[in-house]
């Protein structure tokens, strides 16, 4: 479409390599969520992987934080247009959590305290592409940013990095999660600008 | 599990500014004519895309302020952020007759539908009132009777958006109550000193949790966090509290 806005563009932000299309750089850490921030006491926290057979594997907070961790530095891209570069997280790789899980599923549903869900293909969680993070910038992850622990899938839009995670469910077929059922893209690749259904 | 219905593709549309109204010194309402607009629900937003003469582009999301009526406009209220690149263009430069690109409507969660039978509690901070105004307008348009309460927190009397229209809704639409909370400066003669919204504000001017209202909270993150925490502490079911936050970075 050929609509040009004369007089626009004089205040453009610094051009930054590494930004997906339609994104702008922020140095803040904006918050996006659908409801009140849940506060989950660590003694009530658990994370459960459920295979499509119904087989389950769970960790409490102590067991989870005793797993081998990785300190990762990644860029994150929110569908509301902001990107933040070089964020640092202490996290457990999903590879570690799925080590002993037998599954033939191609898709997963991420579950959170409070009922939030988001769907992610299994292969997008494997081979060092996704983590569950519990520290940001060296500090315990604050509740409004998803603490005690959140998903971290930096190669997809950040709504896929669900806050307050408590489970991962294997699924044979893809199903929309919370935002996906509300019109957001099923996959959410920021480099292809897959913001909404049909993008 | 049943597969949820998925909406169709959102395409970019040309929107023409037909009228503009200065709401406050730093906020402007744009009435946009968008041919073949599919309609929207109150609470939804649109993406706006601007292209500079050299091809540079920027996109931002804005809540829709209008309730949808067949053949009507899409109305956006833009708060100018002085360090922004898009909002100052929309508030200060865009002229009647100019076109911008727009796509939507977006969002199926922070919406109010006339078929929701419960009372409604709206909590808006600053320009967070915009999607709530769409709900107030939709209720008025439909002559709906669900009791509505709007608690609207602003810095000063000069920052109130829809200053003339809100009292008209109170007058003309029975069952709609408005409480204005001032954080920096209250109007002359006001019995209430300026303060941020607190437990007393929401307890006094909201609905009791026993009424099981649908709650909508929109504003800057600190406002939303505070208001939603208070609602939960007062006993409102977290599942009936919907939030939308403005990052304040655009």
Interface residues (C-beta under 8 A of the other chain):
Chain A: X1 X3 X4 X5 X6 X7 X8 X9 X11 X12 X13 X22 X24 X26 X28 X30 X31 X32 X33 X34 X35 X36 X37 X38 X80 X81 X82 X114 X115 X144 X175 X176 X178 X179 X180 X181 X182 X183 X186 X195 X196 X197 X198 X199
Chain B: X1 X3 X4 X6 X7 X8 X9 X10 X12 X14 X47 X49 X50 X51 X52 X53 X54 X56 X57 X58 X59 X60 X61 X84 X85 X88 X89 X93 X94 X98 X99 X100 X101 X106 X107 X108 X109 X110 X221 X224 X225 X228 X229 X231 X232 X238 X239 X241 X242 X243 X245 X247 X248 X249 X250
